[in-house]
Amino acid sequence: MAALQKLAGAYLVLLSITVAAFFIINPFLVASLNIPGIWQVLDVLMLIGLAIALVFNYARKNAEGGRDPGEPVTRRYLEVNTAFFLTAGVAILFLHNWFSLLALGAEQSLGGGDAPLNHQAWVIWAVVDTLLPLTLGVTGCRLWQASSES
């Protein structure tokens, strides 16, 4: 189990670095690379990463349990709940935009070709491509750390 956790942690960290780096350098590569094709591959990898992160963060949240009303909030309680709900929020935003992209195609969803630019879709992708690397990176580090402790 520890080896699987370490592998999942490494995947999440590498994916977070890749998404963050590509999101930053993306504007410089528009003329030379097939940017939509690269994002299509990254989208599938991000979906897998979000699924891994949701399962792990839910398991941590479930293991932490609830909080007694009279007791103060502990650091661990705050960490596991923040990680889970942030991951769930990023997953919802990602799936919304990704399904729109799949259903409508890049031409309609993102404003390619003669279609007008869909600023809402671009803003949501910017939020996803900013928060996803942070969320998956932290979760990957936690997975790696958990595998070393067990």
C-alpha positions as CSV (number, residue, x, y, z in Angstrom):
1,M,0.0,0.0,0.0
2,A,2.9,2.4,0.8
3,A,4.4,1.9,-2.7
4,L,1.0,2.7,-4.3
5,Q,0.7,5.8,-2.1
6,K,4.2,6.9,-3.1
7,L,3.4,6.3,-6.8
8,A,0.2,8.3,-6.6
9,G,1.9,11.1,-4.7
10,A,4.7,11.3,-7.3
11,Y,2.1,11.4,-10.1
12,L,0.2,14.2,-8.4
13,V,3.3,16.3,-7.8
14,L,4.6,15.8,-11.3
15,L,1.2,16.6,-12.8
16,S,0.9,19.8,-10.7
17,I,4.3,20.9,-11.8
18,T,3.5,20.1,-15.5
19,V,0.2,21.9,-15.4
20,A,1.5,25.0,-13.7
21,A,4.6,25.2,-15.9
22,F,2.5,24.7,-19.1
23,F,-0.1,27.2,-18.0
24,I,2.6,29.8,-17.4
25,I,4.5,29.3,-20.7
26,N,1.5,28.5,-22.8
27,P,1.3,32.1,-24.4
28,F,4.8,31.8,-25.7
29,L,4.2,28.5,-27.5
30,V,1.0,29.3,-29.3
31,A,2.7,29.8,-32.7
32,S,4.9,26.7,-32.5
33,L,2.9,24.0,-30.8
34,N,-0.6,22.4,-31.0
35,I,-1.7,24.0,-27.7
36,P,-5.3,22.6,-27.7
37,G,-3.9,19.1,-28.4
38,I,-1.6,19.3,-25.4
39,W,-4.4,20.6,-23.2
40,Q,-6.6,17.6,-24.3
41,V,-3.9,15.2,-23.0
42,L,-3.4,17.2,-19.8
43,D,-7.2,17.3,-19.2
44,V,-7.3,13.5,-19.1
45,L,-4.3,13.4,-16.8
46,M,-5.9,16.2,-14.6
47,L,-9.1,14.2,-14.4
48,I,-7.2,11.1,-13.1
49,G,-5.3,13.3,-10.7
50,L,-8.5,14.9,-9.3
51,A,-10.0,11.4,-8.8
52,I,-6.9,10.3,-6.9
53,A,-6.9,13.5,-4.8
54,L,-10.6,13.3,-4.0
55,V,-10.3,9.7,-2.8
56,F,-7.3,10.4,-0.7
57,N,-8.6,13.7,0.8
58,Y,-12.0,12.1,1.5
59,A,-10.3,9.2,3.3
60,R,-8.3,11.7,5.4
61,K,-11.4,13.7,6.1
62,N,-13.4,10.6,7.0
63,A,-10.6,9.3,9.3
64,E,-10.4,12.7,11.1
65,G,-14.1,12.4,11.9
66,G,-16.4,15.1,13.1
67,R,-15.7,17.8,15.6
68,D,-17.4,18.1,19.0
69,P,-19.4,21.3,19.2
70,G,-17.7,22.3,22.5
71,E,-14.1,21.7,21.4
72,P,-11.9,24.1,19.4
73,V,-11.0,23.5,15.8
74,T,-7.7,21.7,15.5
75,R,-5.1,22.3,12.9
76,R,-5.5,18.8,11.4
77,Y,-9.3,19.1,11.3
78,L,-8.9,22.4,9.4
79,E,-6.3,20.9,7.0
80,V,-8.2,17.8,6.0
81,N,-11.5,19.7,5.5
82,T,-9.9,22.5,3.5
83,A,-8.0,20.0,1.3
84,F,-11.1,17.9,0.6
85,F,-13.5,20.8,-0.1
86,L,-10.9,22.7,-2.2
87,T,-10.3,19.6,-4.2
88,A,-14.0,19.0,-4.7
89,G,-14.5,22.7,-5.8
90,V,-11.7,22.5,-8.3
91,A,-13.1,19.2,-9.6
92,I,-16.6,20.7,-10.1
93,L,-15.1,23.7,-12.0
94,F,-12.9,21.4,-14.0
95,L,-15.7,19.0,-14.9
96,H,-18.0,21.8,-15.9
97,N,-15.6,23.4,-18.3
98,W,-14.3,20.0,-19.6
99,F,-17.8,18.7,-20.3
100,S,-18.6,22.0,-22.1
101,L,-15.5,21.6,-24.1
102,L,-16.4,18.0,-25.0
103,A,-20.0,18.8,-25.8
104,L,-19.6,22.0,-27.7
105,G,-16.1,21.6,-29.0
106,A,-13.3,24.1,-28.7
107,E,-14.8,26.3,-31.4
108,Q,-18.0,27.1,-29.4
109,S,-16.7,26.6,-25.9
110,L,-13.5,28.7,-26.1
111,G,-14.2,31.0,-29.0
112,G,-12.1,29.4,-31.7
113,G,-12.6,30.0,-35.4
114,D,-15.5,32.5,-36.1
115,A,-17.1,32.0,-32.6
116,P,-16.9,34.9,-30.2
117,L,-14.5,34.5,-27.3
118,N,-16.2,32.9,-24.2
119,H,-14.6,34.9,-21.4
120,Q,-16.4,32.9,-18.7
121,A,-14.8,29.6,-20.0
122,W,-11.4,31.3,-20.1
123,V,-11.7,32.6,-16.6
124,I,-12.8,29.3,-15.2
125,W,-9.9,27.5,-16.9
126,A,-7.5,30.1,-15.5
127,V,-8.9,29.4,-12.0
128,V,-8.7,25.7,-12.5
129,D,-5.2,25.8,-13.9
130,T,-4.1,27.9,-11.0
131,L,-5.8,26.0,-8.1
132,L,-5.4,22.5,-9.5
133,P,-1.6,22.5,-9.3
134,L,-1.7,23.9,-5.8
135,T,-4.3,21.4,-4.6
136,L,-2.8,18.3,-6.3
137,G,0.8,19.3,-5.3
138,V,-0.1,19.5,-1.6
139,T,-2.1,16.3,-1.8
140,G,0.7,14.6,-3.6
141,C,3.2,15.7,-0.9
142,R,0.8,14.4,1.8
143,L,0.5,11.1,0.0
144,W,4.2,10.8,-0.3
145,Q,4.6,11.7,3.4
146,A,1.9,9.2,4.4
147,S,3.6,6.4,2.5
148,S,6.9,7.1,4.3
149,E,5.2,7.0,7.7
150,S,3.5,3.7,7.2
